Amino acid sequence: MNYINEAKKILAKMTLTEKIGQMNLVDSSIEKEEELLKLASEGKIGAYLTYERDTSSTQAHKKLIEASLNSGVGVPILFGRDVIHGHWTMFPIGLGMAASFNAEMVEKAYKIVAKEASDNGIYWTFTPMMDIARDPRWGRIAEGFGEDTYLSSRLAEASVWGLQGRNREDLGNSDRILSCPKHFIGYGACEGGRDANTVEISRNTLLNIYFPPFVAAIKAGAGSIMSGYHDLNGEPVSASKYLLETLIKKVCGLDGFIVSDAGTTNHLTNYRFAADRKDASGIAANSGIDMDMMSSCFVENLEALVKEGKVSEERIDDAVLRILAIKLRLNLWNRPISSLTSASYKISPEVYETAVDAARQAAVLLVNKDSVLPLSKDIRKLYVTGPFTDAVKELFGTWVIDGIVDGVDSISDALKKKLPDTDIKFNTSRFTDEVLNNSEHSDYVLFLGGESPLRSGERNSIAHLNLPDGQEEQIISFSNLGKKVILVIVAGRPLNLTRVLPYVSSILYVFHPGTGGGEAIARILTGEVEPGGRLPVTFPRSEGQIPLYYNSIQQRKARACQLKYIDITEKPLFNFGYGLTYTSFKLSNIRIQSNSIKIGESAKASILVTNTGEKSGEAVLQCYIQDCVASLLRPAIELKGFKRVQIPYGESVTVEFVLGNAELGFYNQEIDWIIEPGKFKVFIGLDCENTIETEFNLVIN
Ligand code: BGC
């Protein structure tokens, strides 16, 4: 269907008031029901969101849709909700999904997310969040895919495909929903890691680090984009014609619509960028915002602004056509409102298994001294404690509205089932002295620590990255008693593990793993499966090193005496891409198909990976490049490929990466994608430092 042509037919019948109504996104609650029904019946609501559970079953939802269909030309309201990393079944938070380095898995997970949300009457979700983040103090680092542009781009694309389907028409199917990649752009670079703070990013970094995930998401078919709360390089992003009209609509070719973040239009007055709400409405609409989220500025002011000639009717028509075309693509007129609720929905064994596998692939084994993991069968007694001992909902992470808790195993529940013959003592006492005293039960302490979901996510930034108060002391005390401490950390960000490192035998870092977390962690601890995650962010040793990320422009070794600190090493605690397995791998025979590649052709690089351990295992191969001489400063190394391969023990596998225009080029200052001839180094390895290298020349035809 030509959605724009169809949209034009509807637009031709609409009044100016109805058109502006489409540009209004309201938040709904039971208290506001009467007021919203009135607005809907006047055609003044284009979309709404609510934070209440089981909305499709409430009368309010049905009534709102009906009211919109009975108003004027009858355009149905679009119901959106923050279904961020799961609806009824929770998958790992974004950072955990990223640790999987597995785009197929992410696509599969988001397909389930879309189906569950759609079954609950939700047709639009404000995900994926793709803000590159180099500062773990920022609470919202939990929601995104970490610090790397290439990884974020592949996972952004996979999320969009999972939610919307790979073909444009798929979005109209009843099991697909509209995605809304966010927050355009640079939100993750907020000063001091303080949420929604000012951002300053060079044009080079903006275009080559922060922009590509949005390009990938839009190319994958994303039908909407959300702008951010912050200001960037001197402008509020939600009022920047350059960012919204030029970068998203012109350069990326978004044919869907841009929604502002909540209240950003009104916030233009707090920014002292607009004199009042009316002025703010004109600025936002003229900058390219098509739908105003939760400030009511557009419905209150746009009509007058059009009459005064301050906003053109063409701009309104452009915005409304974009919204209508997406509603048509979503088949919104024909979507039945389901009566499924969290109470009547049962997570199927297949969906549960996908959630468990996702959680397994999100779990990163950081330390495993003397191979203490997997737990030896000879351990007859185990002592389990820490704040996550009986946690279920807390495993889900930030942004959980509908996640089902009933019937979901905690880590302890799952462990008990796996180790029926082990004498496990669980201790959830609030008294740390009591917890310590009872540890005489075993020489092995499994400490299930980390941070509550309330300590990460929106508005939850922290200045100190240590484990929450008391946990480090408890861990150190166990070690001082001679116990072997097996530490599992559930968290929404990289924490500073420097202090506890000398006192623990192992660290399994699982982020907030979701519904499958308890089972996946128990399987990993007992060796039924291996930990599958690799770090999607660099772990600093100290907050003083922040920002610390692997793909810096400057190379440590090139300026060893300058880039150092005199009081601490400048090296991270754990590298980007790092993660142990229950086996070991050796890399050899790196090859490049030809030393001289013509621009436009692809370089093929391969490596031999041998499983040198005693178990079969999964290697996550990572391919990085360096553009040796370039007309704009480029990162010293940057990820350009990753592959997860299962290798039986004793066997070897050749893994190949293809590097073409998409991998070898970059944006110049004029936003052209350019590929420059010259030498490229290729590094393939198991993390960003543990690589072997080769090189080739890119030559002009
Ligand atoms: C957040 C967005 C979210 C929106 C709607 C805002 O506060 O920044 O990420 O989608 O609220 O809930």
Boltz pocket constraint, residues with backbone or C-beta under 6 A from the ligand:
constraints:
  - pocket:
      binder: B
      contacts: [[A, 49], [A, 82], [A, 126], [A, 182], [A, 261], [A, 262], [A, 458]]
      max_distance: 6.0
